[in-house]
Amino acid sequence: MKRRDCLALMGATSILAGCAGLPPATGTGDLGVVVARATGTLAIVNTSERKVLAEVQGLGDLSHASVVFSRDGRYAYVFGRDGGLTKVDLLTRRIAGRVMQAGNSIGGAISADGSMVVAQNYTPGGIKVFDAATLALLADIPAEYAPGKLSRVVGLVDLPGRRFAYSLFDADEIWISDLSTPAQPRTTRLRNIGHQPYDALVTPNGRHYIAGLFGEDGLAMVDLWEEKPRVRRILAGYGRGQEPLPVYKMPHLRGWAVAGRRAYLPAIGRHEVLVVDTDTWQEVGRIAVAGQPVFVMARPDGRQVWVNFAVPDYHRVQVIDTTTQQIVRTLEPGKAVLHMEFTPRGESVWISARDDHRVTVFDTQSFAVQATMTIDSPSGIFFTSRAARLGF
């Protein structure tokens, strides 16, 4: 096939087999990425075939990288710690765009309609809004909580209606920005929400935004369905009367598990997973685990919750049966387990072990190893099924 004929047959979002130098035609539903943090590389993987398809280099500092996907699952937007925002085409397996948008950044989100990508930044503090197609800057919202003082931003999530919620670590505030008109953003500020919010989530139905507090025991919750949102404190004093342990790694609340009417979340400075009734937002139980939880993640059907840990227990993963609230399996996938990701329907879970340079795939029913892959210092694992989930 001649090159000009090949190019003529290529659609806006498809690539045909037979074009010289291009990968074969494929959908994106079984694709994902693994961050190789030490080399600034993104490994593109196939979750059905359980293998690495390609590696994309040149993404900068990925030591705290996170990824969101376009609505069609074709593009991965990678937020680097050095402030780089990189758009990667999963079909051509190349960088489709890149901007250096900040000095220190720890994550981002994509709007519900897929039109805007938003980065949350430590330096300078605030959020920046970009056109998802071109990466052109649409809005810059500094997190200025006092004259000349900018806060680090954490816990950024997308909400319905081109809105975003995020927390200001240094200001003890939660902001909700409406970007229906990006050139004229409207921001609601909720003050005195608790000391040092460090991460947050939005519940799967988009109703509740919950921020964890590093400076005190408890969480701050906002009911986003209220006409005038306000902050409600929940789980205040869950460690009351007990000396907290040193915190070696901050929990990542985006991985909090909501299974049925219960939420499972890490207790800061404790070897416990807290169980919360999502109707009343009251604690209904605690589960003792092997160490300080980092990620507490529910299998998509809610039957299991998988937990990994900070040092010195970061070689372990424990599995909780949500019907009995008991630990049913302890696994040791490798040194420095950093992340877990379920396949869309939960039949498998992929687990990264940074110091063993290995990703292991487990069957979630039998716990048998289904595959292993060698990847240099793997950390975050992200599958395109996230494109259809609020808050991911």
BELGI-V156371 format. One record per residue. N is the residue number from 0. PHI is phi in radians with two decimals (none if undefined). NEAR is the number of other ideal C-beta (glycine too) atoms within 12 Angstrom. Layout:
n & phi & near
N & PHI & NEAR
N & PHI & NEAR
This chain:
n & phi & near
0 & none & 16
1 & -1.23 & 11
2 & -1.03 & 14
3 & -1.15 & 11
4 & -1.21 & 13
5 & -1.06 & 17
6 & -1.13 & 16
7 & -1.16 & 12
8 & -1.48 & 18
9 & -1.34 & 21
10 & -1.42 & 13
11 & -1.12 & 9
12 & -2.25 & 20
13 & -2.43 & 20
14 & -2.26 & 28
15 & -1.57 & 21
16 & -1.11 & 17
17 & 1.80 & 17
18 & -1.30 & 23
19 & -1.03 & 15
20 & 1.41 & 15
21 & -1.98 & 24
22 & -1.18 & 24
23 & -1.16 & 17
24 & -1.07 & 18
25 & -2.78 & 27
26 & -1.42 & 19
27 & -2.00 & 37
28 & -1.16 & 23
29 & -1.91 & 24
30 & -1.77 & 42
31 & -2.90 & 44
32 & -2.40 & 49
33 & -2.17 & 51
34 & -1.43 & 45
35 & -1.72 & 37
36 & -1.18 & 35
37 & -1.28 & 22
38 & -2.02 & 25
39 & 1.11 & 29
40 & -2.09 & 33
41 & -2.00 & 49
42 & -1.59 & 43
43 & -1.58 & 44
44 & -2.16 & 40
45 & -1.92 & 31
46 & -1.39 & 39
47 & -1.43 & 24
48 & -1.48 & 19
49 & 0.98 & 26
50 & -2.69 & 24
51 & -1.47 & 32
52 & -1.62 & 28
53 & -2.90 & 25
54 & -2.20 & 27
55 & -1.94 & 36
56 & -1.80 & 21
57 & 1.54 & 20
58 & -1.75 & 38
59 & 1.43 & 31
60 & -1.39 & 28
61 & -1.91 & 40
62 & -1.21 & 26
63 & -2.46 & 32
64 & -1.38 & 44
65 & -2.37 & 43
66 & -2.42 & 46
67 & -2.21 & 47
68 & -2.18 & 37
69 & -1.13 & 33
70 & -1.08 & 26
71 & -1.50 & 25
72 & 1.33 & 35
73 & -1.41 & 33
74 & -1.94 & 40
75 & -1.84 & 48
76 & -1.82 & 49
77 & -1.87 & 52
78 & -1.78 & 49
79 & -1.61 & 40
80 & -1.15 & 33
81 & -1.45 & 30
82 & 1.60 & 31
83 & -1.35 & 35
84 & -2.04 & 46
85 & -2.09 & 43
86 & -1.77 & 36
87 & -1.98 & 44
88 & -1.50 & 32
89 & -1.30 & 42
90 & -1.52 & 35
91 & -1.44 & 27
92 & 1.10 & 31
93 & -2.44 & 27
94 & -1.26 & 29
95 & -1.77 & 25
96 & 3.08 & 27
97 & -2.73 & 28
98 & -2.36 & 29
99 & -1.67 & 24
100 & -1.89 & 36
101 & -2.81 & 37
102 & -1.64 & 22
103 & -2.67 & 27
104 & -2.38 & 40
105 & -2.26 & 38
106 & 2.70 & 46
107 & -3.00 & 48
108 & -2.67 & 45
109 & -2.20 & 46
110 & -1.15 & 36
111 & -1.04 & 29
112 & -1.55 & 19
113 & 1.34 & 24
114 & -1.56 & 23
115 & -2.32 & 40
116 & -2.02 & 47
117 & -2.16 & 47
118 & -1.84 & 49
119 & -1.79 & 48
120 & -2.22 & 40
121 & -1.47 & 29
122 & -2.32 & 23
123 & -1.29 & 26
124 & -1.14 & 36
125 & 2.52 & 39
126 & -2.17 & 51
127 & -2.21 & 41
128 & -2.00 & 42
129 & -2.21 & 35
130 & -1.18 & 26
131 & -1.16 & 36
132 & -1.40 & 22
133 & -1.94 & 17
134 & 1.13 & 30
135 & -1.24 & 20
136 & -1.25 & 23
137 & -1.84 & 30
138 & -2.79 & 31
139 & -2.30 & 25
140 & -2.07 & 36
141 & -1.16 & 28
142 & -1.54 & 38
143 & -1.55 & 23
144 & -1.75 & 28
145 & -2.69 & 16
146 & -0.91 & 7
147 & 1.37 & 10
148 & -1.99 & 17
149 & -1.93 & 27
150 & -1.68 & 35
151 & -1.17 & 36
152 & -1.85 & 48
153 & -2.41 & 44
154 & 1.14 & 48
155 & -1.26 & 51
156 & -2.38 & 47
157 & -1.48 & 45
158 & -2.22 & 38
159 & -1.04 & 22
160 & 1.40 & 20
161 & 1.01 & 28
162 & -2.03 & 34
163 & -2.44 & 50
164 & -2.04 & 50
165 & -2.76 & 50
166 & -2.03 & 51
167 & -1.90 & 46
168 & -1.01 & 36
169 & -1.46 & 26
170 & -1.91 & 31
171 & 1.00 & 29
172 & -2.35 & 37
173 & -2.10 & 46
174 & -2.02 & 44
175 & -2.16 & 41
176 & -1.92 & 41
177 & -1.67 & 26
178 & -1.95 & 36
179 & -0.95 & 23
180 & -2.09 & 14
181 & -0.98 & 29
182 & -1.24 & 15
183 & -2.33 & 14
184 & -1.15 & 27
185 & -2.04 & 20
186 & -2.08 & 27
187 & -1.75 & 26
188 & -1.87 & 27
189 & -1.92 & 32
190 & -1.75 & 20
191 & 0.94 & 18
192 & -1.54 & 40
193 & 2.27 & 36
194 & -1.50 & 25
195 & 1.02 & 29
196 & -1.11 & 46
197 & -2.06 & 33
198 & -2.97 & 41
199 & -2.79 & 46
200 & -2.49 & 48
201 & -2.06 & 40
202 & -1.15 & 35
203 & -0.99 & 24
204 & -1.52 & 18
205 & 1.35 & 26
206 & -1.55 & 25
207 & -1.99 & 36
208 & -1.82 & 47
209 & -2.23 & 41
210 & -1.94 & 48
211 & -1.37 & 45
212 & -2.04 & 40
213 & -1.44 & 31
214 & -1.44 & 21
215 & -2.83 & 26
216 & -1.31 & 29
217 & 2.46 & 33
218 & -2.42 & 44
219 & -1.97 & 43
220 & -2.16 & 40
221 & -2.13 & 41
222 & -1.49 & 25
223 & -1.33 & 34
224 & -1.50 & 18
225 & -1.23 & 17
226 & -1.08 & 8
227 & -2.13 & 12
228 & -1.00 & 26
229 & -2.44 & 22
230 & -1.65 & 35
231 & -2.10 & 26
232 & -1.53 & 24
233 & -2.26 & 32
234 & 0.97 & 35
235 & -1.12 & 20
236 & 1.25 & 18
237 & -1.14 & 31
238 & -1.87 & 24
239 & -0.97 & 15
240 & 1.43 & 8
241 & -2.22 & 15
242 & -1.29 & 10
243 & -1.23 & 21
244 & -1.40 & 22
245 & -1.01 & 13
246 & -1.65 & 25
247 & -1.58 & 19
248 & -2.68 & 28
249 & -1.18 & 28
250 & -1.06 & 41
251 & -1.89 & 35
252 & -1.34 & 42
253 & -1.11 & 46
254 & -1.64 & 39
255 & -0.94 & 43
256 & -1.80 & 42
257 & -2.01 & 37
258 & -2.20 & 33
259 & 1.14 & 22
260 & -1.72 & 20
261 & -2.12 & 33
262 & -1.99 & 40
263 & -2.08 & 45
264 & -2.52 & 49
265 & -1.33 & 46
266 & -1.61 & 41
267 & -1.12 & 38
268 & 1.24 & 28
269 & -2.42 & 29
270 & -1.68 & 28
271 & -2.54 & 35
272 & -1.90 & 46
273 & -1.52 & 40
274 & -1.97 & 36
275 & -2.24 & 36
276 & -1.38 & 20
277 & -1.42 & 29
278 & -1.46 & 14
279 & -1.80 & 15
280 & 1.00 & 30
281 & -1.89 & 20
282 & -1.17 & 29
283 & -2.13 & 20
284 & 3.04 & 23
285 & -2.40 & 24
286 & -2.15 & 34
287 & -1.25 & 21
288 & -2.25 & 36
289 & -1.27 & 29
290 & -2.85 & 32
291 & -1.40 & 33
292 & -1.15 & 48
293 & -1.92 & 41
294 & -1.86 & 43
295 & -2.17 & 44
296 & -2.19 & 44
297 & -1.58 & 35
298 & -1.07 & 33
299 & -0.91 & 29
300 & -1.48 & 20
301 & 1.42 & 24
302 & -1.30 & 25
303 & -2.21 & 37
304 & -2.20 & 48
305 & -1.88 & 46
306 & -2.28 & 47
307 & -2.04 & 46
308 & -2.38 & 38
309 & -1.39 & 32
310 & -1.07 & 22
311 & -1.60 & 17
312 & -1.85 & 26
313 & -1.46 & 32
314 & -1.70 & 27
315 & -1.93 & 32
316 & -2.39 & 42
317 & -2.06 & 38
318 & -2.03 & 39
319 & -1.85 & 37
320 & -1.49 & 23
321 & -1.31 & 30
322 & -1.39 & 15
323 & -1.95 & 14
324 & 1.08 & 22
325 & -2.01 & 20
326 & -1.32 & 25
327 & -1.90 & 23
328 & -2.80 & 26
329 & -2.07 & 22
330 & -2.02 & 30
331 & -2.26 & 25
332 & -1.26 & 38
333 & 2.60 & 30
334 & -1.39 & 23
335 & 1.12 & 33
336 & -1.21 & 43
337 & -1.90 & 45
338 & -2.72 & 42
339 & -2.37 & 46
340 & -2.58 & 42
341 & -1.50 & 38
342 & -1.13 & 34
343 & -0.90 & 28
344 & -1.85 & 18
345 & 1.47 & 28
346 & -1.29 & 24
347 & -2.40 & 36
348 & -2.32 & 45
349 & -1.76 & 47
350 & -2.29 & 47
351 & -1.68 & 44
352 & -2.12 & 35
353 & -1.01 & 33
354 & -1.34 & 21
355 & -1.73 & 25
356 & 0.92 & 26
357 & -2.50 & 31
358 & -2.00 & 44
359 & -2.04 & 36
360 & -1.88 & 36
361 & -1.97 & 35
362 & -1.28 & 24
363 & -1.38 & 35
364 & -1.60 & 19
365 & -1.65 & 14
366 & 1.17 & 24
367 & -1.27 & 16
368 & -1.34 & 23
369 & -1.69 & 25
370 & -2.92 & 25
371 & -2.34 & 23
372 & -2.34 & 34
373 & -1.60 & 21
374 & -2.39 & 37
375 & -1.20 & 28
376 & 0.82 & 31
377 & -1.24 & 45
378 & -2.27 & 45
379 & -1.21 & 43
380 & -2.12 & 48
381 & -2.44 & 42
382 & -1.90 & 41
383 & -1.13 & 39
384 & -1.06 & 24
385 & -1.07 & 37
386 & -1.03 & 33
387 & -1.72 & 23
388 & -1.99 & 30
389 & -1.17 & 31
390 & 1.42 & 36
391 & -2.13 & 34
